[in-house]
Amino acid sequence: MYRKFEDSFEGDVAVLRVNLKHATMSEAGRFREFANKVIDEGANKIVVDLKTCLIIDSTFIGALVSSLKKVTSKGGNLRLVIDNTPQSNIFMLTGISKVFKIYPNLYEAVNSFE
């Protein structure tokens, strides 16, 4: 069964997979609710895996920022997995890469919490 968002754990790190080609305004609210639920259940180390996304719009980035604010207010942090593609360039050009720690793969992102 196809799910737009999936969660799993690598040790004590919650991995949120975004299974969308286009992470846009139409899904941003649902992602925010999904991430908030995981945070409210106690996760404070979160990796959001965006490697299947070809497009990430500003509304979805806003949902990511909202999730980052929520988890940091609880003493945690959030990392992103984005491989070296045009969407990672957008994060660099807009300065969002100064807000998020971005990793090219899940392994590096999860291990960055150690």
Backbone bond lengths (Angstrom), bond angles and torsions (degrees), N, CA, C in turn:
res aa  C-N    CA-C-N  psi(-1)  N-CA   C-N-CA  omega(-1)  CA-C   N-CA-C  phi
1 M - - - 1.457 - - 1.532 109.67 -
2 Y 1.299 116.60 131.97 1.461 122.59 179.78 1.523 110.15 -78.53
3 R 1.317 115.66 126.92 1.464 120.57 175.03 1.515 108.29 -123.52
4 K 1.327 116.06 133.39 1.469 120.67 -178.61 1.521 111.43 -65.88
5 F 1.340 115.36 -36.33 1.465 120.70 -179.71 1.520 108.47 -131.63
6 E 1.327 115.67 135.08 1.460 121.34 177.98 1.515 108.96 -133.35
7 D 1.324 115.56 147.69 1.457 119.36 175.61 1.519 109.59 -125.48
8 S 1.325 113.90 148.33 1.454 122.38 175.79 1.527 106.59 -153.11
9 F 1.305 115.76 175.54 1.465 119.38 179.12 1.516 110.37 -125.91
10 E 1.316 114.60 137.56 1.462 123.63 169.78 1.524 104.13 -112.27
11 G 1.328 117.36 94.39 1.459 120.69 -172.16 1.516 108.57 66.06
12 D 1.333 116.76 -123.28 1.471 120.40 179.43 1.530 112.60 -99.82
13 V 1.327 117.18 13.68 1.467 121.97 179.48 1.535 108.95 -101.95
14 A 1.333 115.56 122.72 1.466 120.68 176.01 1.527 108.38 -80.62
15 V 1.319 116.05 128.49 1.463 122.06 178.00 1.523 107.41 -108.58
16 L 1.327 115.69 118.12 1.456 121.68 178.03 1.528 107.78 -105.62
17 R 1.320 116.45 113.52 1.468 120.83 -179.37 1.521 109.73 -96.00
18 V 1.310 115.54 128.90 1.463 122.21 177.02 1.528 105.91 -102.19
19 N 1.325 115.88 106.65 1.465 122.11 -176.45 1.527 110.64 -97.12
20 L 1.304 115.51 60.09 1.462 121.84 -179.06 1.524 109.28 -129.12
21 K 1.314 115.95 145.24 1.466 119.87 170.76 1.526 109.53 -78.86
22 H 1.345 115.61 -37.12 1.461 121.93 -179.24 1.525 109.34 -122.37
23 A 1.316 116.48 105.63 1.465 122.20 177.04 1.527 106.40 -90.10
24 T 1.333 115.17 95.09 1.461 120.41 -171.35 1.518 111.59 -127.71
25 M 1.322 114.40 -175.45 1.457 122.93 -178.10 1.526 111.57 -52.12
26 S 1.320 117.87 -37.10 1.467 120.64 -176.48 1.530 112.62 -64.27
27 E 1.330 118.28 -21.56 1.467 121.93 -179.46 1.526 113.50 -113.80
28 A 1.317 118.07 -7.42 1.468 121.34 -174.28 1.527 112.52 -60.73
29 G 1.317 117.59 -44.52 1.460 120.82 -179.60 1.515 111.76 -63.90
30 R 1.330 116.33 -41.36 1.476 119.87 178.64 1.525 110.95 -65.16
31 F 1.329 116.38 -39.38 1.462 118.39 177.51 1.528 110.43 -63.89
32 R 1.329 116.95 -43.82 1.468 120.74 -179.71 1.536 109.97 -57.62
33 E 1.336 117.00 -45.56 1.472 121.00 178.32 1.531 111.14 -62.16
34 F 1.327 116.29 -43.50 1.459 121.93 179.26 1.527 110.80 -60.15
35 A 1.328 116.69 -49.60 1.470 121.20 -179.51 1.528 110.88 -65.20
36 N 1.328 117.46 -41.71 1.467 120.62 179.32 1.523 111.01 -60.00
37 K 1.321 117.23 -39.60 1.467 121.39 179.22 1.530 110.00 -61.63
38 V 1.328 116.81 -45.19 1.465 121.00 179.76 1.532 109.98 -63.16
39 I 1.325 117.25 -42.34 1.467 121.45 179.53 1.530 110.02 -66.52
40 D 1.328 116.90 -44.28 1.467 120.60 179.85 1.526 112.14 -62.96
41 E 1.334 116.98 -26.49 1.463 120.97 177.96 1.527 112.17 -81.22
42 G 1.348 117.08 0.96 1.456 120.67 172.01 1.512 117.08 112.61
43 A 1.312 118.65 -3.75 1.471 119.48 178.89 1.523 109.74 -70.08
44 N 1.337 116.52 130.45 1.461 118.73 176.77 1.527 112.98 -126.57
45 K 1.324 116.41 -0.33 1.467 122.20 171.39 1.523 105.27 -120.31
46 I 1.325 115.67 112.14 1.461 119.79 -172.89 1.525 110.62 -129.03
47 V 1.319 114.68 135.86 1.463 122.19 172.09 1.522 106.64 -118.74
48 V 1.332 116.45 125.76 1.459 121.36 175.63 1.525 107.18 -103.54
49 D 1.330 114.87 116.79 1.456 121.83 -177.31 1.530 109.41 -92.87
50 L 1.334 115.80 108.72 1.463 122.96 -177.18 1.527 112.52 -109.70
51 K 1.322 117.19 17.01 1.470 118.25 -171.35 1.520 114.39 -68.19
52 T 1.335 119.81 -17.49 1.468 119.92 176.87 1.528 112.45 -87.30
53 C 1.324 117.31 -7.69 1.466 121.08 -177.19 1.525 110.96 -80.43
54 L 1.320 114.99 124.76 1.462 120.38 175.27 1.519 110.75 -87.86
55 I 1.339 115.57 -30.84 1.465 121.87 179.96 1.519 108.29 -131.53
56 I 1.327 115.69 133.39 1.468 122.04 174.52 1.523 105.85 -129.19
57 D 1.339 116.82 112.22 1.459 118.20 -176.49 1.535 111.65 -90.34
58 S 1.333 115.32 173.62 1.465 120.71 -174.35 1.529 112.59 -64.51
59 T 1.322 118.02 -30.95 1.462 120.35 178.57 1.523 110.37 -67.41
60 F 1.315 116.92 -41.10 1.465 120.31 178.04 1.529 109.85 -68.20
61 I 1.318 117.13 -38.20 1.470 119.89 175.32 1.525 109.44 -60.20
62 G 1.340 117.08 -39.40 1.459 120.92 175.99 1.518 112.17 -59.21
63 A 1.330 117.41 -39.34 1.467 121.44 177.38 1.529 110.37 -65.58
64 L 1.327 117.04 -37.64 1.467 120.67 176.51 1.531 110.79 -64.78
65 V 1.338 116.17 -42.94 1.470 120.63 178.50 1.520 110.00 -62.63
66 S 1.330 117.49 -42.77 1.464 121.99 177.84 1.530 110.95 -58.83
67 S 1.326 116.72 -43.30 1.465 121.04 178.78 1.524 110.96 -65.82
68 L 1.324 116.53 -40.20 1.466 120.62 177.23 1.521 110.60 -61.11
69 K 1.329 117.26 -45.60 1.471 120.72 179.11 1.520 111.18 -60.14
70 K 1.330 116.25 -43.21 1.465 120.10 -178.01 1.526 110.96 -64.46
71 V 1.319 117.06 -47.13 1.462 118.89 -177.29 1.532 111.69 -69.61
72 T 1.333 118.32 -35.53 1.469 119.31 178.12 1.525 111.45 -70.22
73 S 1.331 117.25 -29.44 1.467 119.52 176.57 1.527 111.51 -66.76
74 K 1.327 116.53 -17.93 1.468 122.09 177.97 1.522 111.53 -103.90
75 G 1.336 116.78 15.09 1.458 121.40 176.69 1.518 115.28 84.51
76 G 1.332 117.26 12.18 1.458 120.75 -177.90 1.511 112.39 -108.30
77 N 1.331 114.91 -163.70 1.460 120.63 178.32 1.521 109.50 -155.33
78 L 1.320 114.82 165.95 1.451 122.42 -176.33 1.517 108.91 -136.47
79 R 1.318 116.55 134.29 1.463 122.98 178.52 1.526 108.61 -119.11
80 L 1.323 116.25 158.18 1.461 121.42 177.90 1.516 110.65 -118.01
81 V 1.325 115.62 145.25 1.462 121.62 170.63 1.522 106.64 -110.38
82 I 1.319 114.78 114.80 1.464 122.21 176.16 1.513 105.78 -140.35
83 D 1.326 116.33 123.49 1.453 117.05 179.03 1.527 109.55 -78.37
84 N 1.292 117.38 177.61 1.470 121.90 -173.11 1.528 110.46 -78.46
85 T 1.309 115.51 80.85 1.461 122.95 -178.01 1.519 109.35 -132.23
86 P 1.320 118.08 177.47 1.472 119.73 -178.40 1.527 114.10 -54.68
87 Q 1.362 118.84 -35.58 1.461 118.16 -179.78 1.531 112.08 -66.59
88 S 1.332 117.82 -30.83 1.457 118.44 176.03 1.518 110.15 -68.45
89 N 1.327 117.37 -32.65 1.466 120.58 176.23 1.523 110.98 -64.35
90 I 1.330 116.94 -37.49 1.465 120.45 177.61 1.522 110.39 -61.87
91 F 1.331 117.19 -41.06 1.467 120.86 178.18 1.525 110.17 -62.40
92 M 1.325 116.99 -37.00 1.461 121.06 179.65 1.532 111.14 -71.64
93 L 1.328 116.65 -46.94 1.459 121.16 -176.26 1.530 112.99 -65.49
94 T 1.326 116.53 -35.26 1.464 119.93 -177.36 1.526 113.04 -85.36
95 G 1.312 117.30 -7.73 1.460 120.24 -178.81 1.515 113.54 86.13
96 I 1.323 117.92 -0.18 1.464 121.40 179.34 1.530 110.38 -63.50
97 S 1.317 116.46 -25.44 1.464 119.23 178.97 1.526 111.70 -66.00
98 K 1.324 117.57 -14.15 1.465 120.86 174.76 1.526 110.74 -81.77
99 V 1.331 116.52 -19.33 1.464 122.04 179.96 1.527 110.26 -89.06
100 F 1.332 116.68 -41.02 1.461 122.78 -176.76 1.512 110.92 -107.92
101 K 1.329 115.16 147.67 1.456 120.19 167.35 1.516 105.67 -89.20
102 I 1.339 115.94 123.20 1.457 122.04 -173.87 1.534 109.25 -114.90
103 Y 1.330 114.89 134.30 1.456 121.55 -178.36 1.529 109.87 -125.35
104 P 1.332 117.35 151.56 1.471 120.58 -177.81 1.526 113.98 -79.88
105 N 1.346 117.03 -14.78 1.468 119.08 -179.97 1.527 110.30 -152.63
106 L 1.308 114.55 163.78 1.461 121.94 -176.33 1.521 111.84 -63.52
107 Y 1.304 117.27 -41.20 1.464 121.64 -178.91 1.531 111.48 -55.58
108 E 1.331 116.64 -50.21 1.466 120.33 -178.98 1.522 111.55 -65.81
109 A 1.323 117.02 -39.30 1.470 120.41 -179.63 1.521 111.26 -64.15
110 V 1.319 117.35 -47.29 1.465 121.08 179.97 1.518 110.37 -62.97
111 N 1.318 117.26 -45.32 1.476 121.00 -177.76 1.517 112.72 -70.46
112 S 1.318 118.42 -16.19 1.465 120.24 179.46 1.526 111.98 -66.85
113 F 1.319 117.49 -17.04 1.459 121.19 178.82 1.521 113.42 -80.32
114 E 1.330 117.37 -12.37 1.471 120.03 -177.18 1.498 111.87 -78.20
